[in-house]
Each structure stands twice: as structure tokens, then as C-alpha cells.
Amino acid sequence: MRRPRGQERPITGNRQNSWAFADEYCAELVESAAGDALRWARDRARDAGLNPVSAGSGAALQLLAATAGSKAVAEIGTGTGVSGIHLLRGMRPDGVLTTVDLEPERQQFARQAFHAAGFTGNRARLIPGRALDVLPRLADGGYDLVFCDADRGEYPEYLEESLRLLRAGGLVCFEGVFAEHRTVDSGVQQTDVLRLRELLRTVRESTDLMPSLLPTGDGLLCAVRLEQSTARH
């Protein structure tokens, strides 16, 4: 039962500890399985000043990709391949990851990481370029999952493109929606946080999506694209 506004359960130290424990649990579970390739990709990300997905978020992505039986996944923001490894591990053995990034040199690190993790070259299609220029070229309804981890200010536009790309029953996921706690801060915020709030509101109110906000990493917003006949009203 939903609590009345203003009577939500407070976030206690115990709850924060539980969230931290959940992320650490996944860190042990995932890191031991992923091995050197994942650790190497994380090191390259830190060297480049990037914040790759947490172990908990990576484990969630792997689980979601597996649950969806993903054969085709689109990723916006390749980075150095950390999230890509998680996604590929959850996908079908014949699945292909299409991943887009502005920085080709980062994609070279990702390519090395994918190879080191044991994935053949035909498992990943790496496309350099701005996401909003590349996404319109991808096939309508051709993807089981779309993962977004790039320019937070463009997330609402990524959502629009994702709805076109996803098959019915497919998933869209957005990393970093907490914006290091700024999204829920009542103070004056920059444009990127305002755009995240717009995204959260749009996803929650959409009749085409069934959403959930996972408190892992820096916040992972996920939503299933509903069949038209089962959309909520």
C-alpha cells in the first residue's frame, strides 16, 4: 500500500547500509566471475576520468539482459567496456551488442576488454559518433534492451529513440539518475538534473512503460515497453 505523500518511510542508516551491502554482495559475485577483463576495463575507465557502472548495476544489467533473452542490445555510451561486458554476459550466445560513443579511443579499450573477456569480434558492433545522430539509423523494433549511460542532458531524447528501437516487452535502462543525490535535493539544480527529473516524470506517467527505479550504484531507472493492449491507463 502506497503511503500518503509526506508520510514516506525515512531513509535510515540501516537502509543505507543495506543498499551498500547489496552493491558489495554483487561486487564479490560479479568480479569473481568476470575476472581480469572486467578489472582491466575498470582501471582504464578510472584513468580516463570515467565512472563506470557499479558492480551492483552491472549485475542488474546482466540479469535483465538474461531475463529478456536478449539477442540484440543497444548501448548509448560505450566507455571502456565495463557495462558492455555485463550486458554481453547476460545476452544469448549469438547476441550482438551495438554500442555508441563519441570517443573512438575509448571504444578501442572496450574492444580489447571484450576480446579479453572471451567474446568474439562479431558479438559487438562499435559505432563512433553522437548518439542522437546514430540512433535514428538503427532499426525500428529491432532491440530487446537499450541501455543509456551518456549525456544526462539528452536522456529524454534517448527515451524517445528507445521507444522506437525496442520491441514490445523490451527494456530500457538509464544509469546515473540519482546524479550523486542531486536529483532529490530541493536546492537549485543545473540543467542536467532538471532533465533527469523530466525523464523520471515522463517514464512514470507513460502509458507505454512499466517502470522501476533500482537503488543500485548511482540509480538505475528501468522500464518495460508494454504491449499496446496492456498499457496502463
Steps between C-alpha positions, in 0.01 A plus 500: 500500500638837400557741789340848477730774373703634787481171692759304302733282704819698581832382362675372812859399552389137499342537157810672365713219642272246334538670162877509544500132598298415187755674278792334679330161475478544124859623489624172644263296286571677172866584534594142581320383186612775263869471576786703361316650201243680712761624747718622212206689345423663836863612532491654151178681590655650812805607298266680257311672781184297443265347753404155368189324626531360850524127552140502622372684194707274276351192662151645453568565131631147454190360670263716294673408173470132588138530613406668173676227300687783330636438153532867401600769751575868431730686738534878504838576654762228444757637743780246536272198483403437863124508446543329163663198664209471744247527219679248280522252786122517540416482130441191292818336363407622152405849619653821363567814701478825301681767700536872420750750639643840408856389580645238262810454718283385789332255270840353421543425870152345500587284201810371680298434814232307310766286335677437831167398654467230234251661262567464128518809282157443345329529840541879515439774245675818613380821335679831566286813496244710682216282621220718362664483156554122509178374664266607216694264272423194715206272419152564639394232750827314452632497856425309818674745732634856476747617765573872534811630677608814317401869503242535781367815335393291200326222696145613407598482132661159554169383647313608188745315277494195728122465471545480125788254518349257752275207423190463714615350830847645458685695770653845519743585782656833603810516717578782744152642557580588864773737376694451824188584705435828316180372337319494834669813640251784536761766425552675168637251248679509167339410169616138503316431827187675374512277192534190721193608694319545169602148400383349829165675473450402136582133560275480806205661321536315168227255406751319279741408779509303825784657704711421803776708660775281642709649786825352375812692406395857418143396424384271219165589343349206310176465308329236287339611175147366529286340236249761387210286620644477853608860542394664825234771498 
